[in-house]
Amino acid sequence: MEPVMSADLKNRLLAELIDDLENDKLVLPSLPEVALKVRDTLDDENSSARDVAKVIGTDVALSARLIAVANSPLLRGSKHIDSVDMAVARMGNTIVKNTVNSLIVQQIFQPTTEITDRLFHTFWGHSTEVAAISHALASFAKLKPDQAMLAGLVHDIGALPIIKYAEDIPQLLEHEQVLNEIISELHTIIGTALLSKWEFPQDIINVAAKHEDLTRDPGGAADLVDVVIAANVQSYFGKDHRHASADWSSIPAFARLGLDTEVSVIDMEGTGDSIREVADALRA
């Protein structure tokens, strides 16, 4: 496609997407009932682990994923887990919630073309890597690692409605570069709208909204946005991406976290294996 035509297509589709979003015409999926029930049960202080297991047990795929994660190296149990009750008891509420969220994202967005399937798998590989790095970086900000992992997992979730939108526009699927440029420009806006619809905590919504702002420096203590900015940038080290050449020493998030800008967290002693285990567990 000629550069001018490419720019015209991009600008037209950007305008259409923004108009659809502003007028509530862009399809933003709802959370499945089982995910809502799990979240409500976990948030109910009167609920027991058995109550949580009963809700999860109504979904075969979710039950299987939970058992797989419970048996992963991440949790390092000496006893093999073969039931949802045992899995919930070993994992704890936060890891259960994160596991549910990771599976739901995969279930909601089912690609129907070869191109969107490839884009989804690229998205998922990157999201799980950023989640794992965020989990490792959380200690620098004295934040909860599991909360940081969730923030990393959904930071780019705004890309998925755009990928699904593209499936109905053959011209866009034929020009993947244009699609990637649209994703780059709009994923933070759409991610913010989607996580707001799903009633995620505001600090997680902030991550979706602000993780691409490498100049962000709000003052005060380091937060989840700082963690995911640093994790996102580090995940691109050595890859073909605009963030790969970023000067870490000029990014406030690194300073706010007290990170050594000469060393990737993946290369820090004892963290590389942990990061791989978290990523593998999310992909289980």
C-alpha positions, 0 to 999 in steps of 0.5 A, spaced: 500 500 500 502 506 498 504 511 504 498 516 503 493 510 502 496 507 508 495 514 512 488 515 509 486 508 511 489 509 518 486 516 519 479 513 517 479 507 522 482 511 528 476 516 527 471 510 526 474 507 532 474 513 537 467 515 534 464 508 536 467 508 543 465 515 544 458 513 542 458 506 546 458 503 539 464 499 540 463 492 542 467 491 549 465 484 552 462 483 559 465 478 564 463 471 564 458 470 569 463 465 572 468 470 573 463 475 576 461 469 581 468 468 583 470 475 584 464 476 588 465 470 592 473 472 593 471 479 596 465 476 601 469 476 607 464 470 609 466 466 604 470 460 605 475 456 600 470 451 599 465 456 597 470 459 592 472 452 589 464 450 588 463 456 584 470 454 580 468 447 579 462 449 575 467 451 569 471 445 567 476 449 563 477 454 569 478 448 574 483 445 569 487 451 569 487 452 576 489 445 578 495 446 573 497 452 576 497 449 583 502 444 580 506 449 577 513 450 579 511 457 581 507 454 587 512 448 589 508 444 593 510 437 595 504 434 594 500 433 587 494 437 587 488 433 583 482 437 586 479 444 585 478 444 593 486 443 594 488 448 588 484 453 592 487 452 598 494 452 596 494 458 591 490 463 596 485 468 594 489 473 590 493 467 585 486 464 584 483 471 582 489 472 577 488 465 574 481 466 573 483 473 569 488 470 565 483 464 563 477 469 562 482 474 557 483 468 553 476 465 553 473 472 551 477 473 545 477 467 540 481 469 534 477 467 527 483 469 522 490 467 521 493 474 522 488 475 528 490 469 531 498 471 531 497 478 533 493 475 539 499 470 541 504 475 540 499 479 545 499 474 550 506 472 550 508 479 551 502 480 557 505 474 561 512 476 560 510 483 563 506 480 568 512 476 570 517 482 570 512 486 574 511 480 579 519 481 580 519 488 581 513 489 586 518 488 591 522 495 589 516 499 591 513 495 597 507 493 593 504 486 593 507 482 587 500 478 585 497 485 584 503 487 580 502 481 576 495 482 575 497 489 572 502 487 568 497 481 565 492 486 563 496 493 561 495 492 554 488 489 554 485 495 550 489 491 544 484 486 544 477 489 542 481 493 536 484 486 534 477 483 534 474 489 530 479 488 525 476 481 523 470 485 520 475 489 516 479 485 510 482 491 508 485 492 515 487 485 515 491 486 509 495 491 512 498 489 518 502 495 519 496 499 519 493 495 524 499 495 529 499 503 528 492 503 530 493 499 536 499 503 538 495 509 538 488 507 541 490 501 546 491 505 552 484 509 551 480 502 550 483 498 555 481 504 560 474 503 558 474 496 558 477 495 565 472 500 567 466 496 564 469 490 568 470 494 575 477 493 576 480 497 581 482 504 579 490 503 580 489 497 575 485 502 570 491 507 571 496 502 569 492 501 562 491 508 561 498 510 563 503 505 562 506 508 555 507 515 558 515 514 559 515 521 562 510 520 567 513 523 574 507 524 579 511 525 585 510 521 591 511 513 592 512 509 587 506 505 584 503 500 580 504 504 574 511 505 575 512 497 576 509 496 569 512 502 565 519 499 567 517 492 566 514 493 559 520 497 557 525 491 560 521 486 556 523 489 549 530 489 551 534 486 545 527 486 541 525 490 534 520 495 538 521 503 539 522 501 547 528 497 545 532 503 545 529 507 551 534 510 555 532 507 562 536 512 566 531 518 563 525 514 565 522 517 572 519 510 573 526 507 574 528 512 579 522 512 583 523 504 584 530 505 585 532 500 580 539 499 577 538 502 570 544 498 567 542 491 569 535 488 567 531 485 573 531 478 568 539 478 569 539 480 577 541 474 581 535 469 583 530 473 579 530 470 572 528 463 574 522 466 578 520 470 572 520 464 567 516 460 572 511 466 573 510 467 566 509 459 565 504 459 570 500 464 567 501 460 560 499 453 563 
